[in-house]
Amino acid sequence: MASVSHPSNLELQVLSVLWHRGPSAVAEIYDSMPDGKSRAYTTVLTVMQRLERKNLVSRTRAGRAHVYEAAVTQEMIVAEKVRELVTQTFGGREIG
């Protein structure tokens, strides 16, 4: 499997909303952020644009709104994170 771009913690939260809700507009993602922190709508929009540049989400137009959909599965991201953890912890050596 090809390496997946490394999403930040905030990007992971956005992806988790998309994995849970399915395709969503920025306003829906903004209202559903799991950490409950107050942040600007434009912050979430910027995160969406970064995720699109990283090819982690795709965007379609629905009327005036843009609808974003996860382009990677949760399993792909988890597998990459586990690989990173093993590499950082064991210097890339096989375990077991």
All heavy atoms as an XYZ file, in Angstrom:
748
protein
N       0.846     -1.179      0.000
C       0.000      0.000      0.000
C       0.889      1.240      0.000
O       1.885      1.290      0.700
C      -0.894     -0.019      1.245
C      -1.594      1.266      1.463
S      -2.579      1.504      2.970
C      -2.309      0.133      3.981
N       0.529      2.243     -0.764
C       1.273      3.488     -0.805
C       1.110      4.226      0.513
O       0.093      4.104      1.197
C       0.761      4.354     -1.950
N       2.128      4.982      0.869
C       2.095      5.743      2.112
C       1.022      6.828      2.031
O       0.844      7.468      0.999
C       3.457      6.373      2.352
O       3.458      7.106      3.540
N       0.329      7.021      3.129
C      -0.723      8.017      3.215
C      -0.119      9.283      3.811
O       0.729      9.213      4.701
C      -1.877      7.495      4.118
C      -2.935      8.552      4.324
C      -2.469      6.234      3.537
N      -0.531     10.454      3.318
C      -0.066     11.718      3.893
C      -0.358     11.739      5.381
O      -1.329     11.149      5.842
C      -0.765     12.889      3.220
O      -0.397     12.973      1.880
N       0.479     12.424      6.115
C       0.357     12.462      7.565
C      -0.614     13.551      8.005
O      -0.259     14.720      8.000
C       1.723     12.707      8.205
C       2.733     11.688      7.821
N       2.733     10.427      8.344
C       3.760     11.728      6.951
C       3.734      9.732      7.825
N       4.365     10.499      6.967
N      -1.828     13.188      8.404
C      -2.771     14.210      8.874
C      -2.429     14.661     10.291
O      -1.992     13.867     11.123
C      -4.123     13.503      8.837
C      -3.815     12.048      8.886
C      -2.439     11.869      8.310
N      -2.622     15.957     10.548
C      -2.435     16.507     11.893
C      -3.579     16.041     12.789
O      -4.550     15.432     12.315
C      -2.424     18.032     11.829
O      -3.732     18.509     11.495
N      -3.493     16.351     14.078
C      -4.570     15.979     15.002
C      -5.896     16.621     14.600
O      -6.942     15.968     14.643
C      -4.205     16.347     16.435
C      -3.129     15.444     17.004
O      -2.948     14.318     16.547
N      -2.404     15.935     17.981
N      -5.868     17.885     14.212
C      -7.096     18.563     13.795
C      -7.639     17.943     12.503
O      -8.846     17.729     12.361
C      -6.852     20.063     13.625
C      -8.060     20.934     13.314
C      -9.178     20.734     14.344
C      -7.651     22.396     13.252
N      -6.744     17.614     11.587
C      -7.170     16.956     10.347
C      -7.774     15.583     10.642
O      -8.755     15.186     10.011
C      -5.987     16.829      9.389
C      -5.529     18.164      8.833
C      -4.209     18.101      8.099
O      -3.438     17.132      8.283
O      -3.938     19.041      7.325
N      -7.209     14.861     11.610
C      -7.776     13.564     12.000
C      -9.183     13.719     12.566
O     -10.054     12.889     12.312
C      -6.878     12.866     13.022
C      -5.645     12.184     12.465
C      -4.738     11.716     13.601
C      -6.018     11.020     11.567
N      -9.418     14.796     13.331
C     -10.761     15.038     13.856
C     -11.756     15.267     12.721
O     -12.862     14.732     12.738
C     -10.766     16.253     14.783
C     -10.154     15.980     16.125
C     -10.374     17.152     17.050
O     -11.514     17.568     17.245
N      -9.304     17.678     17.599
N     -11.348     16.047     11.732
C     -12.225     16.296     10.581
C     -12.499     14.990      9.849
O     -13.645     14.696      9.490
C     -11.601     17.362      9.645
C     -12.314     17.394      8.314
C     -11.625     18.729     10.310
N     -11.455     14.206      9.620
C     -11.647     12.916      8.950
C     -12.591     12.024      9.746
O     -13.431     11.341      9.163
C     -10.301     12.223      8.732
C      -9.452     12.777      7.595
C      -8.038     12.213      7.661
C     -10.092     12.495      6.252
N     -12.486     12.049     11.068
C     -13.374     11.209     11.873
C     -14.832     11.623     11.710
O     -15.724     10.775     11.704
C     -12.966     11.218     13.351
O     -13.313     12.421     13.981
N     -15.073     12.921     11.546
C     -16.440     13.389     11.277
C     -16.920     12.829      9.941
O     -18.041     12.310      9.834
C     -16.517     14.938     11.277
C     -17.867     15.416     10.780
C     -16.234     15.489     12.677
N     -16.067     12.895      8.930
C     -16.457     12.391      7.613
C     -16.663     10.882      7.623
O     -17.575     10.376      6.968
C     -15.413     12.783      6.564
C     -15.335     14.277      6.253
C     -14.162     14.570      5.336
C     -16.631     14.778      5.662
N     -15.838     10.146      8.354
C     -16.016      8.699      8.437
C     -17.322      8.358      9.139
O     -17.991      7.405      8.786
C     -14.841      8.050      9.179
C     -13.539      8.104      8.435
C     -13.349      8.009      7.085
C     -12.245      8.256      9.000
N     -12.011      8.099      6.781
C     -11.305      8.246      7.933
C     -11.768      8.406     10.300
C      -9.937      8.368      8.138
C     -10.407      8.523     10.502
C      -9.506      8.504      9.424
N     -17.692      9.159     10.119
C     -18.922      8.903     10.883
C     -20.174      9.371     10.134
O     -21.166      8.648     10.057
C     -18.834      9.579     12.250
C     -20.040      9.395     13.087
N     -20.367      8.200     13.686
C     -21.034     10.254     13.413
C     -21.502      8.335     14.346
N     -21.933      9.567     14.195
N     -20.138     10.581      9.590
C     -21.317     11.184      8.953
C     -21.436     10.879      7.463
O     -22.505     10.990      6.896
C     -21.269     12.708      9.093
C     -21.453     13.240     10.487
C     -21.389     14.763     10.474
N     -22.329     15.333      9.520
C     -23.559     15.743      9.809
N     -23.988     15.648     11.028
N     -24.334     16.253      8.878
N     -20.317     10.608      6.821
C     -20.318     10.494      5.373
C     -20.109     11.869      4.761
O     -19.749     12.827      5.463
N     -20.322     12.005      3.456
C     -20.091     13.288      2.785
C     -20.824     14.430      3.494
O     -21.997     14.298      3.849
C     -20.657     13.053      1.383
C     -20.566     11.572      1.186
C     -20.816     10.975      2.542
N     -20.088     15.528      3.715
C     -20.638     16.641      4.504
C     -20.102     17.972      4.012
O     -18.971     18.060      3.529
C     -20.251     16.489      5.982
O     -20.678     15.261      6.502
N     -20.919     19.006      4.189
C     -20.496     20.378      3.914
C     -19.671     20.873      5.097
O     -19.741     20.325      6.203
C     -21.709     21.273      3.708
N     -18.903     21.925      4.886
C     -18.044     22.469      5.936
C     -18.863     22.840      7.172
O     -18.449     22.578      8.305
C     -17.237     23.684      5.425
C     -16.422     24.310      6.541
C     -16.326     23.270      4.284
N     -20.037     23.418      6.980
C     -20.875     23.814      8.119
C     -21.252     22.602      8.975
O     -21.278     22.687     10.208
C     -22.121     24.534      7.640
N     -21.537     21.479      8.327
C     -21.887     20.262      9.069
C     -20.682     19.718      9.823
O     -20.812     19.263     10.966
C     -22.413     19.196      8.107
C     -23.704     19.588      7.422
C     -24.049     18.687      6.246
O     -23.148     18.312      5.478
O     -25.241     18.374      6.124
N     -19.524     19.788      9.206
C     -18.299     19.342      9.865
C     -18.000     20.256     11.042
O     -17.697     19.788     12.143
C     -17.126     19.314      8.861
C     -17.415     18.293      7.761
C     -15.808     19.022      9.564
C     -16.548     18.434      6.535
N     -18.112     21.557     10.829
C     -17.891     22.561     11.876
C     -18.764     22.269     13.101
O     -18.286     22.313     14.226
C     -18.198     23.941     11.296
C     -18.166     25.065     12.293
C     -16.966     25.616     12.701
C     -19.345     25.583     12.809
C     -16.933     26.661     13.615
C     -19.323     26.628     13.720
C     -18.112     27.158     14.123
O     -18.091     28.178     15.029
N     -20.016     21.933     12.872
C     -20.952     21.663     13.974
C     -20.711     20.316     14.646
O     -21.241     20.075     15.731
C     -22.400     21.703     13.468
C     -22.844     23.105     13.098
O     -22.262     24.083     13.612
O     -23.779     23.223     12.275
N     -19.934     19.432     14.014
C     -19.773     18.069     14.522
C     -18.373     17.752     15.031
O     -18.074     16.583     15.277
C     -20.106     17.074     13.408
O     -21.428     17.258     12.971
N     -17.528     18.755     15.203
C     -16.160     18.479     15.638
C     -16.173     17.786     16.999
O     -16.824     18.255     17.934
C     -15.352     19.771     15.695
C     -15.075     20.361     14.323
S     -14.051     19.315     13.281
C     -12.470     19.557     14.038
N     -15.471     16.651     17.116
C     -15.571     15.827     18.321
C     -14.964     16.429     19.582
O     -15.385     16.082     20.682
C     -14.846     14.533     17.940
C     -14.043     14.836     16.753
C     -14.672     16.022     16.082
N     -14.013     17.341     19.466
C     -13.393     17.868     20.685
C     -14.207     18.967     21.344
O     -13.948     19.336     22.479
C     -11.960     18.338     20.420
C     -11.879     19.565     19.513
O     -12.931     20.071     19.065
O     -10.747     20.003     19.248
N     -15.218     19.499     20.637
C     -16.098     20.503     21.222
C     -15.458     21.868     21.409
O     -16.074     22.755     21.994
N     -14.233     22.060     20.942
C     -13.564     23.350     21.101
C     -14.191     24.388     20.178
O     -14.646     24.072     19.085
C     -12.080     23.236     20.763
C     -11.277     22.495     21.793
C      -9.807     22.530     21.434
C      -8.990     21.775     22.462
N      -7.567     21.745     22.084
N     -14.184     25.615     20.649
C     -14.680     26.723     19.842
C     -13.584     27.128     18.852
O     -12.449     27.369     19.250
C     -15.031     27.894     20.752
O     -15.454     28.982     19.985
N     -13.921     27.133     17.590
C     -12.968     27.553     16.566
C     -13.751     28.234     15.456
O     -14.948     28.042     15.315
C     -12.129     26.390     16.050
C     -12.922     25.252     15.450
C     -12.060     24.105     14.941
N     -11.073     23.585     15.818
C     -11.252     22.587     16.686
N     -12.425     22.027     16.799
N     -10.277     22.164     17.436
N     -13.066     29.002     14.663
C     -13.706     29.736     13.576
C     -14.087     28.787     12.439
O     -13.391     27.804     12.173
C     -12.774     30.822     13.060
N     -15.173     29.104     11.780
C     -15.611     28.366     10.595
C     -14.485     28.325      9.568
O     -14.232     27.297      8.936
C     -16.856     29.042     10.016
C     -17.324     28.473      8.700
C     -18.240     27.426      8.654
C     -16.857     28.987      7.493
C     -18.674     26.903      7.445
C     -17.275     28.469      6.277
C     -18.184     27.430      6.259
O     -18.605     26.911      5.066
N     -13.782     29.457      9.414
C     -12.711     29.526      8.422
C     -11.557     28.583      8.761
O     -10.848     28.135      7.859
C     -12.184     30.965      8.263
O     -11.802     31.460      9.560
C     -13.241     31.863      7.647
N     -11.377     28.284     10.043
C     -10.347     27.318     10.436
C     -10.685     25.943      9.878
O      -9.832     25.255      9.308
C     -10.219     27.255     11.971
O      -9.857     28.547     12.466
C      -9.194     26.220     12.403
N     -11.943     25.542     10.021
C     -12.379     24.238      9.506
C     -12.281     24.235      7.982
O     -11.829     23.251      7.381
C     -13.799     23.887      9.992
C     -14.278     22.579      9.376
C     -13.832     23.815     11.513
N     -12.656     25.327      7.345
C     -12.549     25.432      5.891
C     -11.091     25.274      5.448
O     -10.791     24.545      4.494
C     -13.108     26.767      5.400
C     -12.991     27.049      3.910
C     -13.705     25.984      3.087
C     -13.515     28.434      3.599
N     -10.167     25.915      6.145
C      -8.744     25.808      5.826
C      -8.262     24.367      5.975
O      -7.506     23.861      5.142
C      -7.912     26.747      6.717
O      -8.331     28.088      6.484
C      -6.427     26.614      6.437
N      -8.717     23.690      7.031
C      -8.353     22.281      7.242
C      -8.862     21.441      6.074
O      -8.149     20.567      5.563
C      -8.901     21.761      8.587
C      -8.736     20.251      8.705
C      -8.200     22.456      9.743
N     -10.075     21.693      5.633
C     -10.643     20.946      4.504
C      -9.801     21.148      3.246
O      -9.539     20.205      2.511
C     -12.092     21.365      4.236
C     -13.051     21.169      5.392
S     -12.984     19.528      6.118
C     -13.404     18.503      4.751
N      -9.389     22.377      3.013
C      -8.568     22.675      1.837
C      -7.210     21.970      1.917
O      -6.716     21.450      0.919
C      -8.403     24.191      1.688
C      -9.710     24.871      1.339
C      -9.667     26.375      1.510
O      -8.822     26.927      2.224
N     -10.603     27.063      0.863
N      -6.615     21.940      3.111
C      -5.341     21.221      3.285
C      -5.524     19.733      3.044
O      -4.682     19.089      2.398
C      -4.784     21.441      4.693
C      -4.092     22.760      4.874
C      -3.328     22.802      6.162
N      -4.140     22.313      7.273
C      -4.083     22.754      8.505
N      -3.224     23.690      8.845
N      -4.849     22.267      9.438
N      -6.614     19.158      3.577
C      -6.885     17.729      3.374
C      -7.081     17.418      1.893
O      -6.650     16.367      1.411
C      -8.112     17.295      4.180
C      -7.900     17.162      5.683
C      -9.228     16.988      6.394
C      -6.963     16.004      5.992
N      -7.714     18.336      1.175
C      -7.906     18.123     -0.261
C      -6.556     18.155     -0.984
O      -6.292     17.321     -1.863
C      -8.853     19.172     -0.837
C      -9.191     18.914     -2.280
C     -10.191     19.909     -2.842
O     -10.363     21.006     -2.280
O     -10.793     19.571     -3.876
N      -5.680     19.091     -0.621
C      -4.347     19.150     -1.237
C      -3.542     17.879     -0.948
O      -2.733     17.457     -1.756
C      -3.572     20.371     -0.735
C      -3.950     21.654     -1.450
C      -2.965     22.768     -1.192
N      -2.788     23.098      0.210
C      -3.533     23.959      0.899
N      -4.531     24.574      0.315
N      -3.286     24.187      2.170
N      -3.770     17.279      0.223
C      -3.081     16.037      0.594
C      -3.758     14.800     -0.004
O      -3.339     13.683      0.240
C      -3.047     15.885      2.116
C      -2.153     16.870      2.824
C      -2.190     16.617      4.327
C      -1.242     17.501      5.085
N      -1.253     17.185      6.534
N      -4.835     15.012     -0.763
C      -5.621     13.925     -1.369
C      -6.247     12.995     -0.332
O      -6.435     11.813     -0.586
C      -4.774     13.115     -2.365
C      -4.351     13.953     -3.537
O      -5.153     14.694     -4.091
N      -3.093     13.856     -3.904
N      -6.583     13.544      0.843
C      -7.237     12.758      1.882
C      -8.752     12.927      1.849
O      -9.477     12.134      2.446
C      -6.684     13.128      3.265
C      -5.193     12.816      3.469
C      -4.728     13.334      4.819
C      -4.934     11.332      3.340
N      -9.221     13.975      1.161
C     -10.658     14.172      0.938
C     -10.867     14.574     -0.513
O      -9.954     15.061     -1.175
C     -11.288     15.244      1.871
C     -11.128     14.888      3.330
C     -10.734     16.623      1.581
N     -12.084     14.355     -0.981
C     -12.467     14.848     -2.304
C     -13.624     15.816     -2.115
O     -14.331     15.764     -1.109
C     -12.863     13.693     -3.220
O     -13.956     12.995     -2.679
N     -13.801     16.704     -3.095
C     -14.818     17.759     -2.971
C     -15.694     17.768     -4.205
O     -15.210     17.657     -5.330
C     -14.115     19.105     -2.808
C     -15.026     20.298     -2.809
C     -14.231     21.561     -2.594
N     -13.122     21.680     -3.526
C     -12.938     22.708     -4.345
N     -13.766     23.719     -4.348
N     -11.903     22.734     -5.168
N     -16.999     17.913     -3.973
C     -17.952     18.110     -5.065
C     -18.795     19.324     -4.725
O     -18.902     19.718     -3.564
C     -18.860     16.878     -5.263
O     -19.530     16.594     -4.042
C     -18.061     15.667     -5.706
N     -19.405     19.879     -5.735
C     -20.259     21.053     -5.530
C     -21.712     20.611     -5.466
O     -22.167     19.823     -6.286
C     -20.042     22.043     -6.664
C     -20.584     23.391     -6.359
C     -19.968     24.414     -7.315
N     -20.506     25.705     -7.003
C     -19.887     26.615     -6.276
N     -18.686     26.374     -5.827
N     -20.449     27.767     -6.010
N     -22.439     21.122     -4.472
C     -23.876     20.864     -4.328
C     -24.556     22.220     -4.143
O     -24.611     22.742     -3.032
C     -24.136     19.955     -3.138
N     -25.011     22.785     -5.233
C     -25.563     24.137     -5.166
C     -24.435     25.108     -4.888
O     -23.412     25.098     -5.560
N     -24.592     25.910     -3.851
C     -23.550     26.868     -3.477
C     -22.518     26.255     -2.539
O     -21.453     26.822     -2.332
C     -24.193     28.078     -2.808
C     -25.015     28.905     -3.774
C     -25.564     30.145     -3.124
N     -24.475     30.925     -2.543
C     -24.621     31.827     -1.600
N     -25.808     32.078     -1.113
N     -23.589     32.497     -1.131
N     -22.843     25.128     -1.959
C     -21.955     24.502     -0.975
C     -20.989     23.525     -1.630
O     -21.242     22.999     -2.710
C     -22.784     23.763      0.070
N     -19.899     23.295     -0.956
C     -18.956     22.256     -1.354
C     -19.115     21.114     -0.359
O     -19.142     21.335      0.850
C     -17.514     22.769     -1.321
C     -17.233     23.758     -2.394
N     -16.392     23.493     -3.442
C     -17.709     25.014     -2.605
C     -16.343     24.531     -4.240
N     -17.138     25.472     -3.750
N     -19.247     19.914     -0.872
C     -19.422     18.726     -0.036
C     -18.124     17.925     -0.102
O     -17.613     17.632     -1.189
C     -20.621     17.882     -0.499
C     -20.733     16.596      0.301
C     -21.903     18.705     -0.385
N     -17.613     17.603      1.070
C     -16.359     16.876      1.174
C     -16.626     15.433      1.584
O     -17.538     15.160      2.364
C     -15.443     17.535      2.209
C     -14.932     18.878      1.762
C     -15.672     20.037      1.988
C     -13.708     18.994      1.114
C     -15.204     21.272      1.570
C     -13.237     20.224      0.694
C     -13.982     21.358      0.931
O     -13.518     22.576      0.516
N     -15.797     14.533      1.052
C     -15.916     13.113      1.365
C     -14.509     12.567      1.615
O     -13.556     12.944      0.918
C     -16.557     12.380      0.193
C     -16.760     10.915      0.422
C     -17.535     10.254     -0.705
O     -17.843     10.910     -1.718
O     -17.833      9.059     -0.565
N     -14.377     11.704      2.610
C     -13.073     11.098      2.888
C     -12.626     10.282      1.681
O     -13.400      9.505      1.126
C     -13.162     10.220      4.128
N     -11.385     10.475      1.275
C     -10.821      9.739      0.147
C      -9.975      8.560      0.625
O      -9.462      7.799     -0.180
C      -9.979     10.666     -0.724
N      -9.825      8.457      1.944
C      -9.087      7.354      2.555
C      -9.961      6.751      3.651
O     -10.816      7.427      4.217
C      -7.744      7.818      3.164
C      -6.776      8.268      2.095
C      -7.954      8.918      4.192
N      -9.737      5.492      3.923
C     -10.508      4.845      4.983
C      -9.814      5.044      6.328
O      -8.615      5.327      6.396
C     -10.652      3.338      4.725
O      -9.349      2.737      4.790
C     -11.306      3.056      3.376
N     -10.585      4.850      7.365
C     -10.031      4.929      8.710
C      -8.945      3.863      8.880
O      -7.913      4.106      9.495
C     -11.161      4.731      9.731
C     -10.742      4.983     11.143
C     -11.942      4.984     12.098
O     -13.046      4.632     11.719
N     -11.704      5.387     13.310
N      -9.161      2.702      8.301
C      -8.195      1.610      8.406
C      -6.857      1.979      7.774
O      -5.800      1.616      8.285
C      -8.754      0.337      7.754
C      -9.919     -0.275      8.495
C     -11.260      0.448      8.285
O     -11.386      1.267      7.327
O     -12.169      0.234      9.087
N      -6.891      2.712      6.655
C      -5.647      3.130      5.996
C      -4.841      4.058      6.905
O      -3.624      3.915      7.025
C      -5.953      3.834      4.673
C      -6.497      2.923      3.591
S      -7.115      3.841      2.159
C      -5.595      4.493      1.491
N      -5.532      4.994      7.539
C      -4.853      5.946      8.423
C      -4.305      5.228      9.653
O      -3.161      5.455     10.063
C      -5.799      7.097      8.834
C      -6.212      7.918      7.610
C      -5.174      7.979      9.906
C      -5.090      8.666      6.925
N      -5.096      4.342     10.241
C      -4.649      3.605     11.432
C      -3.431      2.750     11.090
O      -2.449      2.721     11.844
C      -5.794      2.744     12.017
C      -5.270      1.776     13.068
C      -6.877      3.645     12.605
N      -3.467      2.067      9.947
C      -2.334      1.228      9.544
C      -1.070      2.068      9.390
O       0.020      1.658      9.826
C      -2.658      0.503      8.247
N      -1.192      3.241      8.802
C      -0.034      4.123      8.628
C       0.483      4.607      9.981
O       1.689      4.654     10.217
C      -0.394      5.310      7.729
C       0.762      6.205      7.387
C       1.831      5.530      6.543
O       1.553      4.551      5.834
O       2.993      6.000      6.602
N      -0.429      4.963     10.889
C      -0.025      5.417     12.232
C       0.688      4.306     12.989
O       1.669      4.553     13.680
C      -1.242      5.917     13.025
C      -1.806      7.222     12.529
C      -0.851      8.340     12.843
C      -1.456      9.679     12.494
N      -0.488     10.756     12.682
N       0.218      3.067     12.873
C       0.862      1.935     13.536
C       2.253      1.719     12.957
O       3.220      1.503     13.692
C      -0.006      0.664     13.427
C       0.771     -0.570     13.857
C      -1.274      0.820     14.259
N       2.363      1.800     11.634
C       3.674      1.660     10.984
C       4.645      2.720     11.497
O       5.802      2.441     11.789
C       3.518      1.777      9.468
C       3.860      0.516      8.719
C       3.879      0.682      7.206
N       2.764      1.397      6.615
C       1.539      0.892      6.414
N       1.270     -0.337      6.775
N       0.599      1.607      5.857
N       4.166      3.963     11.602
C       5.003      5.059     12.118
C       5.443      4.763     13.550
O       6.610      4.962     13.891
C       4.221      6.373     12.116
C       4.002      6.990     10.781
C       3.116      8.217     10.884
O       3.096      8.892     11.940
O       2.416      8.504      9.903
N       4.518      4.314     14.379
C       4.825      4.018     15.774
C       5.893      2.939     15.885
O       6.857      3.071     16.646
C       3.557      3.585     16.523
C       3.758      3.167     17.974
C       4.207      4.342     18.813
C       2.485      2.557     18.524
N       5.743      1.878     15.114
C       6.718      0.786     15.153
C       8.080      1.283     14.677
O       9.109      0.994     15.301
C       6.231     -0.411     14.307
C       7.343     -1.435     14.114
C       5.011     -1.050     14.962
N       8.091      2.057     13.611
C       9.360      2.584     13.085
C      10.033      3.488     14.107
O      11.238      3.374     14.356
C       9.118      3.332     11.766
O       8.575      2.425     10.816
C      10.403      3.926     11.221
N       9.266      4.379     14.720
C       9.849      5.309     15.695
C      10.275      4.586     16.967
O      11.311      4.913     17.549
C       8.833      6.399     16.036
C       8.586      7.352     14.885
C       7.440      8.311     15.160
O       6.820      8.266     16.213
N       7.149      9.156     14.189
N       9.507      3.599     17.384
C       9.804      2.917     18.626
C      10.937      1.903     18.474
O      11.803      1.801     19.339
C       8.540      2.188     19.144
O       7.488      3.142     19.271
C       8.789      1.526     20.475
N      10.957      1.182     17.390
C      11.924      0.104     17.211
C      12.951      0.391     16.115
O      13.651     -0.516     15.667
C      11.198     -1.217     16.914
C      10.274     -1.635     18.018
C       8.913     -1.462     17.884
C      10.772     -2.168     19.197
C       8.049     -1.829     18.907
C       9.911     -2.533     20.231
C       8.554     -2.361     20.083
N      13.025      1.609     15.664
C      14.006      1.973     14.648
C      13.823      1.239     13.332
O      14.769      1.005     12.608
N      12.611      0.826     13.035
C      12.312      0.156     11.780
C      12.595     -1.334     11.800
O      12.379     -2.023     10.810
N      13.073     -1.847     12.932
C      13.364     -3.298     13.005
C      12.086     -4.079     13.184
O      11.115     -3.615     13.779
C      14.290     -3.568     14.186
C      15.685     -2.993     13.999
C      16.570     -3.422     15.158
N      16.081     -2.867     16.403
C      16.548     -1.760     16.982
N      17.514     -1.093     16.400
N      16.065     -1.316     18.113
N      12.077     -5.259     12.658
C      10.960     -6.186     12.845
C      10.843     -6.548     14.325
O      11.857     -6.685     15.004
C      11.174     -7.477     12.029
C      11.140     -7.261     10.542
C       9.745     -7.015     10.027
O       8.775     -7.588     10.569
O       9.620     -6.226      9.064
N       9.625     -6.663     14.814
C       9.424     -7.073     16.205
C       8.960     -8.519     16.235
O       8.371     -9.013     15.296
C       8.421     -6.150     16.937
C       7.099     -6.092     16.197
C       9.004     -4.758     17.089
C       6.018     -5.342     16.919
N       9.229     -9.161     17.348
C       8.741    -10.533     17.523
C       9.742    -11.478     17.140
O      10.148    -12.440     17.020
